[in-house]
Amino acid sequence: MKQRFLSIALVAAFGLNGAVMSLQAFQEPPAQKKEEPKEPDAVDIEEAEKQAKKPAPEVGYTQEEYDEYLKTSNLPDLKGRAAGLSQFIKARPNSKLNEHALAAYSALLKQLYEQKDMASLAPAAEGFLELKPGEPAALGAAMEAFYSNKEYAKAVKFGEPYYQAKPSKEVAQLLAYSFDQLKSDAKFVSYAEKCVPDMSPKDAFFYSAKLSYYYGGQKNIARAASYCQKMLSAYGEGEIPPGYTAGQWAQEKGRSYSIIGRNAYDRKQYGGAVSAYTNSLKYFSGNDEAYYYLGMSFWAAQDTTSAMRNLAKAALLNKPYSKNARAQLEALYKGLNNGSLEGIDRVTRAASAEMK
């Protein structure tokens, strides 16, 4: 089953403010306007000696470092530039130029993201995070790039801390899908439940279906039923979800209505149970559970004729609910016939004829 995703824009500003620098230590002084020569001022010899003894100001890097930085930050190949900037920073951990190198690196990530070059962005963002762990924009870039490359383990590695910093339904959706691909059910559920409430039924269909199966397997009928409801509301009569055949969708609807019916029955909402189970049988005529709970719901509503007919149908199917259906049918029939089962075969024959 394929899931479409809208592109997730990185709303965080990319780390630093770009690679524009003011490195005044190596700039040529501006040309001076020629002036007429004038008499020199008197020189204070003592003050001049004091100034001469003062140490030259330290800029925190050498001319050689600066030249290397310029060369690296202007490499035309963005992937090579990222590697070069990373190497520059690691080799000179105390250089004052590192803040400018990080700014250039951050601007590079933004450029790769805007170009949608996810193959290059993934390792570049991962490299940036080695230098500046936890930076939100780089986490988001890494998450989306690795997701686009179908490297789901790394997508969630960077995506989870990004979600902590910048929670949104889009990021939760991406994480849910990634964890589903990694077969991590508990993590899938935790993120799917964060995005489904804010999604339209059609956009949430894939997640609602998966959640309905998960909670059905956990015997949490109420939660499973809520996701079945959202699933069924996504597509009207005659519509078929992407990835399903008509037969598969009919089977899915039969299952979903059956879960909704069971939830209504457990809540003693017998009218709702009858409605849901009747719908289930439209799509899955051999649903022994539906016949069984229809019989029990009609019995609770004191419609004993309908109750016996449906219990008899469940019994005839020879499926998991059949044995219990037969026992309930006999109990009901005896209660109506002074403890006798004489004539119960007529109920069974009538039920059999209706099922043909």
Buried (B, 14 or more C-beta within 10 A) or exposed (E): EEBEEEEBEBEBEBBBEEBEBEBEBEEEEEEEEEEEEEEEEEEEEEEEEEEEEEEEEEBEBEEEBBEBBEEBBEBEEBBEBBBBBBBBBEEBEEBBBBEBBBBBBBBBBBBBBEEEBBEBBBBBBBBBBEBBEEBBBBBBBBBBBBBBBEBBEBBBBBBBBBBEBBEBBBBBBBBBBBBBBBEBBEBBBBBBBBBBEEBEBBBBBBBBBBBBBBBBEEEEBEBBBBBBBBBBBBBEEEEEBEEBEEEEBBBBBBBBBBBBBBBBBEEEBBEBBBBBBEBBBEBBEEBBBBBBBBBBBBBBBEBBEBBBBBBBBBBBBEBEBBEBBBEBBBEBBEEEEEEEEEEBEEBBEBBEEEEE
